[in-house]
Each structure stands twice: as C-alpha cells, then as structure tokens.
Amino acid sequence: PSPGISALSLDKHPITCYTIIAGFYYAVKGKMEMRQQKMLRKELAGQQQALAGLWRELLPAGPIKKGTLSKRLMRCGNKGCRCWQDPKFRHGPYYWWTTKVRGRSLAVLVPKELVDSYRAYIANYQTLKRAIKRLELMSDRILNTERKLASYIRELKH
C-alpha cells in the first residue's frame, strides 16, 4: 500500500460512493453560490451607481410648480358683443394655472408675462415626478438584489 492510504484509517473514516458524490456536490454548489454571489454584488454596485446618477439628475431641476396651464378664449360680460354670437371672436387667450388644494380645484389667472415661467416650472415638476418614480423603481431593484445576496450568504453559513 502507498503511504497516503496506509496513513488513512478506513475503519475510522469509511469512504463511500455517497461521501465522494456529496463532497463533490457541495464543492460545486459552493463555487456556484460564490459565483452567483459575486454576480449579485456586481449587479448591486451597478444599480447603486445608476441610483446615484438619478440623484444627480434631480439637483439642477430648478423651481417647480404642480398643476397644469391651460389657454382659454372667453366671452365677456357684454351680451351685445360679437363674442357671444361667434366663438372665433372670443376674447383672449387667457392663461389659467389649475391645481388641487385639499381635494378641491383651484384656478388662477396667469399674466402673459409669466406664462413662460409657469410652463418651465410645471415642466420641472413633471421631470421631478418622473425621476422620483425611477428612483422608486431603482430602489426596489436594489432591495431585491440585496435580499437575494443575503439569502445566498445565509445559505453559505448553514
């Protein structure tokens, strides 16, 4: 017998086919889990980088205004005016900013000089809303990846 086999007492450590297969299985499984764990960590790092990019996108948004801006042509209070007979002779355009306050609609007449500012502020608000939605989605992805990673780490410990 070779020195390696004689030093190993088969009475104390019986080697069976099951032992060899089980050892191989756990070795392969451990390597696969480590590879999966590495991939999840890389995915998590990419997601966190994307999240940081979204936060940077929010900073230069500028002033915001919630609501909508609409253009209206109106009839005046003079019943004899031609705006009452023909819609193409209505007065205006008048711009109205509309929003909800405590569940009720609020409409404010906007001076013509401020229409461009209102448009820009409303567009900034819409951009901010979309960015927040993307932040929520990215945060959910990060949490799901972290949950998977924690699951793999827990399995390796047991």
N, C-alpha and C positions, 0 to 999 in steps of 0.2 A: 504493500500500500504506500501511497505517496504521503509525504509529511503533512500536507494540509488536511487530508482525510483522516489520518490517524489521530491528529490533534482534536478533531471534532468528535465528540461522543454522540453517536446516533441514538444511544439509549436515552440520553437527557433531552436531545433535540431531534425528534423524529422528523425527517423531511419527507413530506408527501407531495403528490402532484398538486393537491389543493393549495398547499403552502406556497409553492412556486408560482402558481397562477394568481393567487391572491396578492402576493408580493408584487408581481408584475402589474396587476390591475391597479393597485394603489399607487405604484410608482408612476404609471402612465396617467392615472387620474390626477395625481398631484401636479404633474407637469402641465396637463391641460388646464387645470384650475389656475395655476400660476400664470400661464399664457393668457387665459381669459381675464384674470385679474389685471395683468399688465395692459391688455387692450382696453379694459374699462377705465383704468387710471388715465390712459392716453385720451380716451373719449371724454372723460370728465375734464381734463385740462383744456381740451378744445372748446368744450361747452362753456367753461368759465371764462375763457378768452373772448368768446362771442358775447357773453353777458357783459363783460367789461366794455366791449365795443358799443353795445346798446346803451349803456350808461353814458358813454362819451357823446353819443348821438343826441341825448336829451339836453345836455348842457347849453348849447347855443340856440335853443328854441326861441327865446325872446318872450315878449309879453303875450299872454294868451287871453282869449275871450270865449266862453262857452255860449253856444247858441247858433242862430242862423241869421243871415242877412238876405232880405228879400226886397225886390223892386216892385213898387205898385204905382199904378196910374189911378187917380181918384177923381170922383165927381165933387164939385164944390157945393156950397150951400145955396147957390143962386139957382132956383128952378128954371129960370129963363135962359140960362147959359146953354150953349150948344153941347157941352159935355154930358148933359142929361139925355140928349137925343141920339148922339153918335159916340160910341166907345172910342173911336180913333181920335176924338178931340178931348179926351180926358186930360186932366192936369197932372204934371209930374215930369219925370219919375220922382217918386219919393222913396227913400230907402228906410226900411224898418229892421231893427235888430230885435229878434224874438228869442226868449229863453224861458225856462221853467224856474219858478221860485216857490219853494214849499208846495210843489204839486200844481201850481197854477201858472198859466201862461202870462208872460209879461212882454209887451211890445213897446219899443222906444224908437221915436223918430230920430234918424241919424242925419246930421248936417252933411251936405255934399262934400265939404272939405275933409270930413273924417271917414268917408266910405272906404278909401283905400287902406287906412289904418285898421278899420274893423275887419276888412277882408283878410289882411295879413294876420291879425291876432286870432281870428277864427281858424285860419289855416294852421297856425302854430298849435292851437288847441287840438285840432284833428290829428296832426303829426304826433303830438304828445300822447294822445289816446292810443294811436296805433303802436307807438313804441312801448307803452305800458303793457299792451296786450302781448307784444312779442316778448317782453321781459317776463311776463307770467308764464308763457309757454316755455321759454328757455329755462326758467326756474324749475318748472315741472320736470323737464328732461333731466336737469342736473340732479334733482331729488331722486328720480327713478334710477339713474346711473349709480348714485351713492347707495341706494337701497340694494341694488344688485351686488355692488362691491362689498358692502357689509355682509351680505348673505354668503358670498364666497369666502370671506375672511372667517366668518363664524364656522363654516363647514370645515375649513382647514384646521381650526383649533380643536374640533371634535374628532 
